[in-house]
């Protein structure tokens, strides 16, 4: 398996197509696995994909309320648990938030690159990096429970804006 080659979205990025594609992939995966993508789970996943920025549970609650829904926090947390447990989203621990998974149904570990300025996050997956970390953990007799690498920095669009100033 080669590393995924996601890039930060350009200014001309068709975000609606991106969301449609992500939802289509999620529906296909859930259908194959016999998983139930309920209306609330579907909407939470859509909201997570609506921006490329990590979304926290309370932001999701606010967005659902703006839709006219009044779910309780446990309802949103159960939806997030389902999405996370079935590989449809990744947890961004440093932000206490979540991003959509670009490879639902594929066994992989994510590296999440997050822009400090605009907040956009992209997922990469490099099996070579995973292997190196796993070997180091073995050397240390350390049992990995969860592995998501988070990388903070400045995306090309924000970096370019700084260079022009």
N, C-alpha and C positions, 0 to 999 in steps of 0.2 A: 504494500500500500504506500503510495507516495503522499507527501504532505499536501493538505488542502492549500489552495492558492487564493484565498479570499483577499480582497483589497478594501481599503476604506472607500466608501461611496463617493463618487465625484459629484460636482455640483449639478450635473445633468442626470443623475441617477433616477431611474423610474422606480420610486419606492412602492407604488401601488402594485406593480408587477412583482416586485420582491416579496411583498406580503402575500399576494395571491399564490405565488410559487411555494412559499413556506407553508401556507395553509393546505395547499394541494398535497404536498409531501407528507404533512402530518396526518391528513385524512387517509391517504393511501396506506401509510404505515399502521395507523390504528385499525383500519379495515383488515389488513393482512394479519395482524396480531389478535384480532377479535377484541380490541379495546374499545370502550365506549367514550367517544369524544362528545360529552354532553354539551348543551348550549353554553353553560357557564365556563366549562373548560375551554371550549372553542373560543369564546370571547376573551378570556384571560390570555390565551395564546395569541390571539389577534392583537390585543393591546400591547403585549410584549414585543411583537414584531412591528408595531406601528412606528417605532423609531428605532434607530440602531443603538440607542442608549439603554443601559441597564435600567430595569423597572423594579421598584420595590413594592411590597404588598400594599402599603397604604396609598401609594400613588395609583395603583391598580384599583383600589377601593374607590378613590375619588373619581377615576375615569368611569367606573361602572355606575357610580351615582349620577354622573353627568349623562349617562345613557338612559337614565330613568330607573335603573335597578337599585335595589337597596340590600345587597348581600351583606351578611355579617362577616367580620374578619375570619372566623373559622371556615366559612364557605370558600373564601379566596385562598386561604392556606391549604385547604384540601385540594383545590384545583391545582395549585402550585406543586403540591406533593405528588399528585398524579402525573403532571407534566414532567417534573424532575425525575421521578421514579421510572418513567417510561422513555427517558432520553430525548424528550422534545424541547427541553430547555436546559441551560447550565446555570448554576449558582455562581454569582460574582460575590464572593465572601467579603472582599474589601469594601464593597458598596452596599452590602446587605440587600442585594437585588438579583435580578435574573435577566438572561438574554436568550433569544431563540437559538436552538441548535440547528446548524446548517446541514447536519448529516443524521437525521433521526433514523434509528434502527441499525446504524453502523456502530460497531464496537470501536470506540476511540476515546482518547483523552484530549481535552481541549486546552489550548493556550489562548487566552483572551487578551487582546491588545486594546487598551482603553485610553482615549485621548483626555488629558487633563483639562483641556480648554473647552471643547465642544461636547464631551461626554460620549461620543460615538465609540462603540466597541465592536470589534470583529473577532470572529473565531478562526483560529488556525488549528491544525492538527498535524503534528510532526512525530511519527512513530519512533524516529531515531532519538529524539529528545526524551520521549517516554521511556525508551529502553535504557538510556543513560541514567535517568533518575531511578528507574527500577533496580538497575545494577548497583547504584550507590546505596539504595535502601537495603539491598541484600547484604552488601559489605558491612553496613552498620547494624545488621540484624533488626531492621526497622520494618514493621508491617504497615504498608500504605493502606489507609482506609479510603481516602479520597485524593484524587490528584487533578487539580486544575491549576495551571500556571497563569497568573495574572501579571500583565506587563503594563505599567503606566508610562505615559510619555505624551508626545505631541504628534497628531496625525499630519499627513502631507498637506491637507487643505489649510489647517491652522498654522502649520509651519510656513507655508507659502505666504499666508496673510501677514505673518510677522516679518518675513524677509522683505516684503514690499513697503512696509511702514517706514 
